[in-house]
Amino acid sequence: MRKYSAVVFDLGMVLVPFDYKIMVNKLEQIQAGLGDHFIESYKSNYHIHRGFERGEISTEDFISQMLKVLNYKIDAETFCKFYSEIFTVNQKVVDLLPILKNNYRLFLLSNTNALHHQYGWKDFPFIHHFEKLILSHEVGAVKPEEKIFRAVEAASGFQSKEHIFIDDISEYIEAAKKLGWGGIQFKGYDDLVLNFKQRGVLN
């Protein structure tokens, strides 16, 4: 059976589910239609958000652009809160981390931006289980680009084949596999545990 040394977790929708409806509802309370307008703009200008995740757009520029979209109905501080307080914790999956840490080195690999990092999830207690966080806005690359996976390998010092990656998006799992990694598409806690056991990652 294949032997892994590093278990690499995605963040969003695996460890921390997120829901932009939380933000939409807060914006709707400010002004009817404001939340829907923001989401429509978000989807039709996704390149802006991807650029922010990649670290190509500064936090200041991003906030400025978003406040303009929102017709300046809220200030920058309120935007940061609304935009980032969309995360919850998938506690069952988080509870696997200290168990896995007994036998593997743990890394976090996430397409994320500076605001979500700072205001959204940075202080969640489970983050300390990870040896290193490889974040798109710091690396200057996003999944499924090779550069971000190589950044994990540089941090771990292990060969490609010694990494196993858990992500909810199949495209990102396939990108990891092409580099020689193992991969599990996250479809829920029970399915993850089953996959871990089938691969000998968990007993």
Backbone bond lengths (Angstrom), bond angles and torsions (degrees), N, CA, C in turn:
res aa  C-N    CA-C-N  psi(-1)  N-CA   C-N-CA  omega(-1)  CA-C   N-CA-C  phi
1 M - - - 1.478 - - 1.530 110.08 -
2 R 1.314 115.44 142.08 1.462 121.03 -177.51 1.530 110.84 -61.90
3 K 1.318 115.50 136.62 1.466 120.70 -178.50 1.528 110.08 -103.60
4 Y 1.315 114.59 123.49 1.465 120.31 177.71 1.523 109.90 -103.74
5 S 1.340 114.86 151.79 1.458 120.85 177.14 1.519 112.39 -116.48
6 A 1.357 116.14 -27.66 1.470 121.50 -177.75 1.519 110.29 -126.33
7 V 1.310 115.96 130.57 1.471 121.88 173.55 1.521 107.09 -105.97
8 V 1.329 115.59 122.49 1.461 122.22 -172.96 1.519 109.37 -114.97
9 F 1.325 116.32 119.63 1.458 121.62 -177.43 1.520 112.01 -105.59
10 D 1.320 115.25 136.98 1.459 121.54 161.53 1.526 107.13 -70.30
11 L 1.322 115.70 162.32 1.469 120.41 -179.86 1.530 111.87 -100.58
12 G 1.324 116.53 -66.95 1.462 121.03 -172.82 1.513 113.76 -66.49
13 M 1.317 117.05 130.71 1.455 127.24 179.22 1.535 113.22 72.27
14 V 1.333 117.32 -0.48 1.464 121.68 173.87 1.527 108.46 -110.35
15 L 1.317 116.24 -64.80 1.471 121.70 177.27 1.521 111.69 -90.51
16 V 1.328 116.03 -35.97 1.467 120.28 -179.73 1.536 110.59 -130.41
17 P 1.318 117.47 96.24 1.459 119.45 171.10 1.527 109.37 -58.81
18 F 1.326 116.42 147.21 1.465 120.15 177.01 1.518 109.59 -135.60
19 D 1.318 115.63 155.46 1.456 121.33 -175.82 1.522 109.44 -147.26
20 Y 1.329 115.77 109.59 1.464 119.76 -179.49 1.530 112.41 -68.75
21 K 1.325 117.07 -12.25 1.468 119.48 176.81 1.529 110.95 -62.70
22 I 1.321 116.32 -28.25 1.475 120.48 177.14 1.522 109.03 -60.49
23 M 1.325 116.20 -44.33 1.462 121.07 177.91 1.520 111.22 -68.77
24 V 1.335 115.77 -44.01 1.472 120.82 179.69 1.520 110.85 -55.51
25 N 1.333 116.42 -45.45 1.467 120.50 -178.22 1.529 111.62 -63.68
26 K 1.331 117.17 -37.35 1.467 120.26 177.75 1.531 110.49 -66.72
27 L 1.329 116.12 -40.37 1.462 120.41 179.54 1.526 111.20 -67.61
28 E 1.320 116.29 -35.49 1.476 120.68 178.99 1.525 110.85 -63.59
29 Q 1.342 115.65 -30.37 1.464 119.48 178.28 1.532 111.43 -73.43
30 I 1.312 116.25 -24.00 1.470 120.81 176.04 1.530 109.79 -74.64
31 Q 1.343 114.18 -47.22 1.465 120.20 178.45 1.520 108.99 -158.49
32 A 1.311 117.30 131.86 1.465 121.55 179.58 1.524 110.05 -57.91
33 G 1.331 115.41 129.70 1.454 121.18 178.41 1.521 114.40 92.19
34 L 1.322 117.39 -13.03 1.465 120.88 -176.12 1.531 111.67 -67.15
35 G 1.329 116.03 -40.71 1.463 120.29 179.63 1.519 111.95 -65.57
36 D 1.318 116.02 -44.97 1.468 120.18 179.11 1.522 110.48 -63.53
37 H 1.320 116.43 -39.87 1.464 121.32 178.18 1.525 110.73 -61.34
38 F 1.334 117.11 -41.54 1.460 120.67 -179.81 1.529 110.92 -63.49
39 I 1.336 116.75 -47.05 1.464 120.37 -177.72 1.523 111.20 -65.18
40 E 1.321 117.38 -39.36 1.462 120.08 177.57 1.521 110.50 -62.11
41 S 1.325 116.18 -41.49 1.459 121.23 177.84 1.524 110.74 -66.44
42 Y 1.315 116.07 -40.73 1.472 122.57 178.90 1.524 110.41 -57.49
43 K 1.337 115.90 -47.86 1.466 120.78 -176.68 1.525 111.72 -70.30
44 S 1.328 116.87 -39.91 1.468 119.74 -175.76 1.534 112.21 -80.48
45 N 1.318 116.70 -14.04 1.471 121.34 177.83 1.528 110.61 -123.85
46 Y 1.323 115.00 42.91 1.463 118.91 -173.50 1.530 111.99 -63.08
47 H 1.327 116.55 -23.85 1.470 119.49 178.53 1.531 111.81 -59.29
48 I 1.334 116.00 -28.80 1.470 119.88 177.84 1.530 110.05 -66.66
49 H 1.314 115.44 -46.13 1.464 120.46 -178.85 1.531 111.17 -68.35
50 R 1.342 116.25 -38.18 1.461 119.04 177.58 1.531 109.84 -67.27
51 G 1.323 117.22 -37.76 1.467 120.80 175.96 1.514 112.01 -63.05
52 F 1.330 116.57 -36.73 1.461 121.68 177.07 1.525 110.08 -67.51
53 E 1.336 116.87 -41.74 1.464 121.12 176.88 1.529 111.55 -62.30
54 R 1.316 115.65 -34.56 1.467 120.76 -177.78 1.529 111.56 -79.59
55 G 1.340 116.47 -8.94 1.452 120.83 -178.72 1.517 113.24 81.56
56 E 1.322 117.22 12.28 1.470 121.74 -179.86 1.526 111.97 -82.23
57 I 1.335 115.98 -24.01 1.467 121.84 178.44 1.523 107.44 -110.75
58 S 1.305 117.24 130.01 1.463 120.48 -179.08 1.528 110.84 -70.57
59 T 1.315 115.12 158.78 1.468 120.30 177.45 1.525 110.39 -58.22
60 E 1.316 116.17 -43.25 1.469 120.39 -178.29 1.530 111.18 -62.30
61 D 1.329 116.32 -44.13 1.470 120.23 179.63 1.522 111.34 -65.68
62 F 1.332 115.90 -40.35 1.455 119.65 -179.71 1.524 110.80 -63.50
63 I 1.333 116.39 -48.77 1.465 120.15 179.28 1.525 110.16 -59.19
64 S 1.306 116.21 -42.98 1.464 120.77 179.67 1.524 111.33 -58.97
65 Q 1.331 116.12 -44.84 1.467 120.13 179.54 1.524 111.62 -65.28
66 M 1.326 116.45 -39.65 1.460 120.12 -178.31 1.538 111.95 -70.81
67 L 1.320 117.04 -37.56 1.473 120.07 177.45 1.526 110.25 -64.42
68 K 1.325 115.61 -34.39 1.463 119.65 176.78 1.519 110.22 -65.64
69 V 1.335 116.91 -43.56 1.475 121.57 177.06 1.531 110.38 -58.09
70 L 1.325 115.51 -37.21 1.468 121.45 -177.62 1.536 112.67 -87.41
71 N 1.326 115.51 11.83 1.475 120.81 178.06 1.529 112.68 54.45
72 Y 1.330 115.09 29.29 1.476 121.68 176.35 1.541 112.44 57.44
73 K 1.332 114.91 32.26 1.477 119.22 178.39 1.533 111.60 -76.80
74 I 1.337 116.56 -17.80 1.469 121.13 175.26 1.523 107.95 -131.66
75 D 1.338 116.67 162.98 1.462 120.17 178.57 1.533 109.90 -93.01
76 A 1.323 115.55 175.56 1.466 121.17 -175.15 1.528 112.26 -61.34
77 E 1.311 116.62 -42.32 1.471 120.36 -178.70 1.526 110.94 -63.04
78 T 1.324 116.19 -43.26 1.470 120.55 178.74 1.520 110.24 -65.09
79 F 1.322 116.75 -40.89 1.471 119.62 178.09 1.524 110.77 -59.26
80 C 1.320 117.14 -46.17 1.463 120.66 -179.58 1.525 111.33 -57.63
81 K 1.314 116.40 -40.56 1.471 120.96 178.80 1.525 110.77 -68.37
82 F 1.323 116.93 -51.78 1.464 121.02 -178.57 1.534 110.86 -58.70
83 Y 1.328 115.52 -43.70 1.458 122.13 -174.72 1.530 112.03 -69.36
84 S 1.325 116.32 -26.65 1.467 120.29 -171.81 1.525 114.50 -107.56
85 E 1.310 117.70 -18.04 1.473 119.48 -178.08 1.526 109.72 -89.72
86 I 1.324 115.01 58.18 1.468 121.92 -176.72 1.527 111.30 -122.00
87 F 1.332 116.39 3.75 1.462 121.06 -173.20 1.525 112.66 -103.55
88 T 1.330 115.06 142.87 1.461 122.16 168.67 1.532 107.13 -123.78
89 V 1.317 117.55 173.90 1.465 121.14 -177.27 1.526 110.36 -111.23
90 N 1.341 116.03 129.86 1.458 121.80 174.35 1.534 106.72 -84.53
91 Q 1.331 115.47 86.32 1.457 120.70 -168.11 1.524 113.17 -62.15
92 K 1.327 118.31 -35.69 1.471 119.93 -179.27 1.526 111.34 -62.55
93 V 1.320 116.00 -40.35 1.469 119.56 178.07 1.524 110.05 -71.64
94 V 1.329 116.67 -42.12 1.472 121.09 178.27 1.533 110.63 -58.06
95 D 1.327 116.96 -36.13 1.470 120.32 -179.03 1.530 113.08 -66.82
96 L 1.329 117.18 -15.16 1.465 120.45 176.34 1.529 111.73 -76.93
97 L 1.322 116.83 -23.00 1.467 120.36 -172.34 1.533 113.55 -59.12
98 P 1.350 119.17 -50.68 1.477 117.75 -179.82 1.528 112.55 -65.15
99 I 1.325 117.07 -27.37 1.471 120.69 177.11 1.528 109.71 -69.43
100 L 1.321 115.89 -47.93 1.467 120.78 179.02 1.525 111.48 -63.54
101 K 1.322 115.40 -34.62 1.472 120.74 -176.17 1.533 112.20 -64.36
102 N 1.328 117.26 -19.31 1.461 120.37 178.13 1.528 111.64 -66.02
103 N 1.335 116.50 -27.47 1.469 120.35 -173.83 1.526 114.81 -124.39
104 Y 1.327 116.45 -10.26 1.471 119.79 -175.83 1.522 110.80 -136.88
105 R 1.311 115.06 158.01 1.462 119.47 169.62 1.528 107.51 -89.69
106 L 1.313 115.49 137.04 1.462 121.19 -173.09 1.525 111.02 -108.74
107 F 1.340 115.15 135.38 1.459 121.79 178.10 1.530 109.30 -132.20
108 L 1.313 114.73 147.61 1.465 121.31 176.33 1.522 108.20 -108.02
109 L 1.326 116.55 130.51 1.461 122.22 179.68 1.523 108.34 -127.32
110 S 1.325 116.78 113.26 1.467 119.26 -171.48 1.526 112.89 -140.23
111 N 1.335 114.69 136.19 1.455 120.68 162.33 1.522 105.80 -79.59
112 T 1.318 116.01 106.05 1.460 119.76 -177.60 1.518 108.56 -148.89
113 N 1.309 116.03 169.42 1.457 119.55 -179.08 1.527 110.45 -120.86
114 A 1.319 114.53 169.96 1.468 120.02 -174.17 1.525 112.68 -62.69
115 L 1.326 117.70 -35.50 1.470 120.11 -179.34 1.519 111.50 -69.96
116 H 1.327 117.06 -47.14 1.464 119.46 179.19 1.525 110.55 -63.59
117 H 1.315 116.32 -36.53 1.462 120.69 176.68 1.530 110.61 -62.07
118 Q 1.315 116.16 -51.05 1.462 121.35 -174.20 1.527 112.89 -71.76
119 Y 1.314 116.74 -46.61 1.466 120.88 -171.56 1.535 114.01 -102.75
120 G 1.342 116.75 -16.51 1.457 118.93 -172.55 1.511 115.49 -95.35
121 W 1.350 116.89 -56.93 1.467 119.33 -168.53 1.533 115.28 -132.55
122 K 1.311 118.27 -3.89 1.471 121.50 -174.27 1.524 113.46 -53.28
123 D 1.320 117.15 -37.17 1.464 120.69 -173.94 1.528 113.89 -97.42
124 F 1.344 117.15 9.69 1.464 118.21 174.26 1.536 107.94 -64.00
125 P 1.331 118.49 130.89 1.470 120.91 -173.07 1.533 114.76 -56.80
126 F 1.327 117.93 -31.91 1.466 119.27 -175.05 1.527 113.30 -67.47
127 I 1.329 117.45 -17.09 1.470 120.29 -177.23 1.530 111.65 -58.32
128 H 1.327 116.75 -29.57 1.474 119.44 -176.41 1.523 112.95 -67.52
129 H 1.340 117.67 -13.96 1.467 119.98 178.16 1.522 111.72 -70.25
130 F 1.328 117.08 -20.06 1.461 120.31 -175.96 1.522 111.10 -89.09
131 E 1.325 114.37 135.01 1.464 120.77 178.75 1.527 110.68 -67.03
132 K 1.336 116.17 -39.72 1.457 119.96 179.74 1.532 109.08 -152.26
133 L 1.334 114.53 145.60 1.457 121.11 175.84 1.529 108.14 -103.48
134 I 1.322 116.49 121.84 1.461 121.08 176.49 1.522 106.37 -104.73
135 L 1.326 115.81 104.96 1.466 122.28 -170.36 1.520 109.95 -114.93
136 S 1.323 115.44 135.23 1.465 120.93 -173.55 1.526 112.90 -55.72
137 H 1.321 116.94 -40.83 1.463 119.22 -175.33 1.531 111.99 -71.04
138 E 1.335 116.69 -17.97 1.463 120.95 177.07 1.525 112.12 -93.60
139 V 1.337 115.54 -31.62 1.469 120.91 -177.68 1.529 111.21 -82.86
140 G 1.337 116.61 -27.95 1.461 120.29 -176.50 1.515 112.35 82.08
141 A 1.316 116.31 26.47 1.468 122.18 178.33 1.518 108.25 -154.86
142 V 1.325 115.72 155.09 1.466 121.45 179.50 1.529 109.94 -123.55
143 K 1.326 115.42 151.88 1.462 119.13 168.49 1.531 107.41 -59.89
144 P 1.303 119.99 138.93 1.472 128.87 11.49 1.532 114.71 -96.76
145 E 1.318 119.48 25.26 1.463 121.47 -177.24 1.532 111.25 -70.27
146 E 1.313 115.51 141.68 1.468 121.11 -176.56 1.525 111.90 -58.08
147 K 1.314 116.91 -37.43 1.469 121.53 -173.65 1.524 112.60 -54.87
148 I 1.323 117.48 -38.80 1.470 119.30 -175.15 1.532 111.33 -74.18
149 F 1.344 116.32 -32.23 1.467 119.35 175.95 1.529 110.45 -71.08
150 R 1.330 115.97 -37.37 1.468 119.35 178.20 1.528 110.89 -66.20
151 A 1.326 116.45 -28.73 1.467 119.84 176.69 1.526 111.03 -64.99
152 V 1.329 116.23 -34.35 1.474 120.16 175.60 1.523 109.64 -66.10
153 E 1.323 115.95 -45.44 1.464 120.12 -179.32 1.528 111.43 -62.22
154 A 1.330 115.64 -37.53 1.466 119.44 177.55 1.528 110.78 -63.88
155 A 1.332 116.16 -35.90 1.464 120.79 179.95 1.529 111.81 -73.56
156 S 1.324 116.22 -37.42 1.474 119.73 -175.94 1.521 112.50 -83.40
157 G 1.332 115.99 -35.75 1.459 119.83 -175.33 1.516 113.43 80.73
158 F 1.327 116.79 2.97 1.461 121.48 -179.78 1.525 111.47 -91.65
159 Q 1.329 116.00 160.39 1.454 121.87 172.98 1.532 109.59 -68.10
160 S 1.318 115.85 157.12 1.470 120.96 -178.85 1.523 111.84 -52.01
161 K 1.333 116.59 -44.69 1.468 122.09 -173.50 1.528 112.84 -66.37
162 E 1.335 116.99 -13.27 1.469 120.29 -178.40 1.524 113.25 -88.87
163 H 1.342 117.67 0.30 1.468 122.60 179.93 1.519 110.61 -102.04
164 I 1.307 116.29 140.16 1.462 121.37 169.77 1.525 107.84 -126.12
165 F 1.324 115.12 132.84 1.461 122.18 -169.60 1.517 110.38 -116.69
166 I 1.325 116.24 135.39 1.471 122.87 177.65 1.521 108.04 -116.80
167 D 1.331 116.38 120.00 1.463 122.34 -179.29 1.519 108.09 -148.92
168 D 1.325 116.76 150.12 1.467 119.96 179.77 1.522 112.74 -81.14
169 I 1.323 118.49 -13.91 1.465 121.68 -175.13 1.530 109.95 -103.38
170 S 1.322 115.50 119.08 1.465 121.09 -173.55 1.527 112.07 -61.41
171 E 1.320 117.46 -35.47 1.470 121.47 179.87 1.529 111.09 -58.70
172 Y 1.324 116.28 -37.30 1.458 120.33 -178.47 1.529 111.08 -75.00
173 I 1.318 116.28 -35.45 1.466 120.53 175.52 1.527 110.00 -64.09
174 E 1.328 116.51 -43.62 1.461 120.33 -179.76 1.525 110.89 -63.63
175 A 1.328 117.28 -37.66 1.466 120.96 177.99 1.526 110.67 -62.53
176 A 1.335 116.07 -41.35 1.465 120.40 178.12 1.532 111.21 -64.92
177 K 1.317 116.11 -41.98 1.472 120.69 -179.37 1.519 111.53 -63.19
178 K 1.327 116.99 -35.92 1.466 120.43 179.27 1.524 111.80 -63.34
179 L 1.325 115.71 -24.62 1.468 120.65 177.83 1.523 111.86 -89.94
180 G 1.335 116.71 -0.04 1.454 120.52 177.70 1.509 115.29 101.04
181 W 1.334 116.25 1.05 1.461 120.04 178.23 1.531 110.48 -74.94
182 G 1.337 115.26 161.18 1.446 120.75 163.39 1.516 108.28 -85.62
183 G 1.324 117.26 158.71 1.460 118.94 -178.65 1.509 112.84 -153.05
184 I 1.322 115.42 145.97 1.469 122.73 175.51 1.516 107.71 -131.47
185 Q 1.320 117.09 122.00 1.461 118.92 173.40 1.524 108.41 -77.73
186 F 1.319 116.07 125.24 1.464 121.20 -177.25 1.521 110.51 -74.52
187 K 1.334 115.54 121.46 1.472 121.40 178.57 1.524 111.04 -127.12
188 G 1.335 115.61 12.98 1.459 120.38 -178.84 1.517 110.84 133.38
189 Y 1.310 115.61 162.75 1.459 121.66 -175.74 1.526 112.74 -59.63
190 D 1.332 117.07 -50.99 1.467 120.68 -175.31 1.520 111.28 -60.99
191 D 1.330 116.10 -42.71 1.465 120.91 179.69 1.533 110.28 -65.47
192 L 1.328 117.17 -38.15 1.467 121.20 178.79 1.521 110.84 -63.51
193 V 1.318 116.61 -47.05 1.471 120.84 179.86 1.528 110.01 -61.00
194 L 1.326 117.29 -42.48 1.467 121.80 178.21 1.528 110.55 -59.53
195 N 1.337 116.04 -45.38 1.465 120.27 179.24 1.525 111.69 -64.61
196 F 1.320 116.63 -40.58 1.461 120.72 177.55 1.538 110.11 -60.71
197 K 1.313 117.11 -43.53 1.465 121.05 -178.36 1.525 110.87 -68.04
198 Q 1.324 116.55 -39.50 1.470 120.20 178.83 1.516 111.65 -62.96
199 R 1.320 116.39 -30.10 1.476 121.33 -179.08 1.525 112.31 -95.45
200 G 1.322 117.48 1.05 1.459 120.64 179.52 1.508 114.45 76.05
201 V 1.332 116.54 13.20 1.472 120.12 179.16 1.538 109.92 -74.76
202 L 1.319 115.66 -38.50 1.465 122.32 172.96 1.521 109.24 -118.63
203 N 1.316 116.54 149.39 1.460 121.23 177.11 1.524 110.91 -78.81
